[in-house]
Amino acid sequence: MTNLVPRPTGHLAKATRSPVDDWPDEARQLADELAALYPAGDPLPAIAGAWIARQKRTNTRQSYARQYKVWDQYAREAGTHPFDARFTLAEAFSRHLETAPTLVPVKGGRRGERAPTGPPRSDTSRANVLSTCSSFHAYAVRARNEGADPFDLVARPDIDPDYSPTKGSTEDESARLIEAAREDGPRSYALVSTIYTMAMRLDMTLKAEVEKLSYSEGHRVLEVELKGGRHAVKAVPPGTGHAIDVYLAGRTTGFIFQTRTGKPLDPKYVWKLLRRLAAVAGIANAATFHPHVLKHDAVTHALKAPDAKLHHVQDFADHRDPRTTRRYDRRRGKLSSSPAYGVAARLAERLDTKTETENP
């Protein structure tokens, strides 16, 4: 019988890899950028990288890293290490965001080059930045087991849950847009049809894979990854399924919507495509049209159906909370039923009567 010899206490195998090797690209990139700004041995770059690494989705990691750097730069320019920041500095940062210009791409500049020439952030954008900063500091407090989150008491902008800056389209306008996409080509037609008829977010659409297309209970379905890392099986309407099949032309692997090199379509390309198609379709807000308008319209139009049930539309829209779906329902019809039209009509009648009296 072979005797087992215990390993001496405290003995560790020689490290062959760093935990950083398992981080996603966004986490490593942020940690590297911060390491170039802080003294060797400062724990902030590693903690910031670990905080980014724990976020589940690529879009979230990218957004959090971008928003955190705004705060990090502000704190350093104020002569304060972020870990030493207190409520007063965080509150001043909140006020700073109200007027600070945003970074926008430089025309004719280097790839990725941005300049602070954009308009100040909206209330929603500022709320997101402050929430991101609070998330980082709450994580850092736990990771370092000391200190406090300086953003804990900072007031966030009041966001009206029923307000949405998204400018919706009528069902006729949506039909014209899809017709324009069909004339543009098989990929455009399949892409626009998928986003609209399946109420898809752009990121989940571009990550969808051909292998995830299948059948369930007699329905054509597509398994997708939702916001927050959840998964769902969505019904593929026959017309949309046919458009996808025509576009795929027998392809059975890879991203559904991909480039010739097999990579998923660039979101920026889709934004430009939709604005071009919206202009062709004669949609009034073509210059500001964006992918989420399609999902917004799909949910709004679904709620207009005579037999619409809120919980069915909630599932269709992939909303976790029914209150999110109800926002669409409360906004629906507000413009067409606005008393503004009646007020203006009665005013016009009085003005016409006055004109006729003065000029018989």
HUJOPE-V174281 format. One record per residue. N is the residue number from 1. RES is the residue in three letters. SS is DSSP state (2 for helix, 1 for strand, 0 for the rest). Layout:
BEGIN
n=[N N]
res=[RES RES]
ss=[SS SS]
END
This chain:
BEGIN
n=[1 2 3 4 5 6 7 8 9 10 11 12 13 14 15 16 17 18 19 20 21 22 23 24 25 26 27 28 29 30 31 32 33 34 35 36 37 38 39 40 41 42 43 44 45 46 47 48 49 50 51 52 53 54 55 56 57 58 59 60 61 62 63 64 65 66 67 68 69 70 71 72 73 74 75 76 77 78 79 80 81 82 83 84 85 86 87 88 89 90 91 92 93 94 95 96 97 98 99 100 101 102 103 104 105 106 107 108 109 110 111 112 113 114 115 116 117 118 119 120 121 122 123 124 125 126 127 128 129 130 131 132 133 134 135 136 137 138 139 140 141 142 143 144 145 146 147 148 149 150 151 152 153 154 155 156 157 158 159 160 161 162 163 164 165 166 167 168 169 170 171 172 173 174 175 176 177 178 179 180 181 182 183 184 185 186 187 188 189 190 191 192 193 194 195 196 197 198 199 200 201 202 203 204 205 206 207 208 209 210 211 212 213 214 215 216 217 218 219 220 221 222 223 224 225 226 227 228 229 230 231 232 233 234 235 236 237 238 239 240 241 242 243 244 245 246 247 248 249 250 251 252 253 254 255 256 257 258 259 260 261 262 263 264 265 266 267 268 269 270 271 272 273 274 275 276 277 278 279 280 281 282 283 284 285 286 287 288 289 290 291 292 293 294 295 296 297 298 299 300 301 302 303 304 305 306 307 308 309 310 311 312 313 314 315 316 317 318 319 320 321 322 323 324 325 326 327 328 329 330 331 332 333 334 335 336 337 338 339 340 341 342 343 344 345 346 347 348 349 350 351 352 353 354 355 356 357 358 359 360]
res=[MET THR ASN LEU VAL PRO ARG PRO THR GLY HIS LEU ALA LYS ALA THR ARG SER PRO VAL ASP ASP TRP PRO ASP GLU ALA ARG GLN LEU ALA ASP GLU LEU ALA ALA LEU TYR PRO ALA GLY ASP PRO LEU PRO ALA ILE ALA GLY ALA TRP ILE ALA ARG GLN LYS ARG THR ASN THR ARG GLN SER TYR ALA ARG GLN TYR LYS VAL TRP ASP GLN TYR ALA ARG GLU ALA GLY THR HIS PRO PHE ASP ALA ARG PHE THR LEU ALA GLU ALA PHE SER ARG HIS LEU GLU THR ALA PRO THR LEU VAL PRO VAL LYS GLY GLY ARG ARG GLY GLU ARG ALA PRO THR GLY PRO PRO ARG SER ASP THR SER ARG ALA ASN VAL LEU SER THR CYS SER SER PHE HIS ALA TYR ALA VAL ARG ALA ARG ASN GLU GLY ALA ASP PRO PHE ASP LEU VAL ALA ARG PRO ASP ILE ASP PRO ASP TYR SER PRO THR LYS GLY SER THR GLU ASP GLU SER ALA ARG LEU ILE GLU ALA ALA ARG GLU ASP GLY PRO ARG SER TYR ALA LEU VAL SER THR ILE TYR THR MET ALA MET ARG LEU ASP MET THR LEU LYS ALA GLU VAL GLU LYS LEU SER TYR SER GLU GLY HIS ARG VAL LEU GLU VAL GLU LEU LYS GLY GLY ARG HIS ALA VAL LYS ALA VAL PRO PRO GLY THR GLY HIS ALA ILE ASP VAL TYR LEU ALA GLY ARG THR THR GLY PHE ILE PHE GLN THR ARG THR GLY LYS PRO LEU ASP PRO LYS TYR VAL TRP LYS LEU LEU ARG ARG LEU ALA ALA VAL ALA GLY ILE ALA ASN ALA ALA THR PHE HIS PRO HIS VAL LEU LYS HIS ASP ALA VAL THR HIS ALA LEU LYS ALA PRO ASP ALA LYS LEU HIS HIS VAL GLN ASP PHE ALA ASP HIS ARG ASP PRO ARG THR THR ARG ARG TYR ASP ARG ARG ARG GLY LYS LEU SER SER SER PRO ALA TYR GLY VAL ALA ALA ARG LEU ALA GLU ARG LEU ASP THR LYS THR GLU THR GLU ASN PRO]
ss=[0 0 0 0 0 0 0 0 0 0 0 0 0 0 0 0 0 0 2 2 2 2 0 0 2 2 2 2 2 2 2 2 2 2 2 0 0 0 0 0 0 0 0 2 2 2 2 2 2 2 2 2 2 0 0 0 0 2 2 2 2 2 2 2 2 2 2 2 2 2 2 2 2 2 2 2 2 0 0 0 0 2 2 2 0 0 2 2 2 2 2 2 2 2 2 2 2 0 0 0 0 1 1 1 1 0 0 0 0 0 0 0 0 1 1 1 1 1 0 0 0 0 2 2 2 2 2 2 2 2 2 2 2 2 2 2 2 2 2 2 2 2 2 2 0 0 0 0 0 0 0 0 0 0 0 0 0 0 0 0 0 0 0 0 0 0 0 0 0 0 2 2 2 2 2 2 2 2 2 2 2 2 2 2 0 2 2 2 2 2 2 2 2 2 2 2 2 0 0 0 0 2 2 2 2 2 2 0 1 2 2 2 1 1 1 1 0 0 1 1 1 1 1 1 1 0 2 2 2 0 1 1 1 1 1 0 0 2 2 2 2 2 2 2 2 2 2 2 0 0 0 0 0 0 1 0 0 1 0 0 0 0 0 1 0 0 2 2 2 2 2 2 2 2 2 2 2 2 2 2 0 0 0 0 0 2 2 2 0 0 2 2 2 2 2 2 2 2 2 2 2 2 2 2 0 0 0 0 0 2 2 2 2 2 2 2 2 0 0 0 0 2 2 2 2 2 2 2 2 2 2 0 0 0 0 0 0 0 0 2 2 2 2 2 2 2 2 2 2 2 2 2 2 2 2 2 2 2 0 0]
END
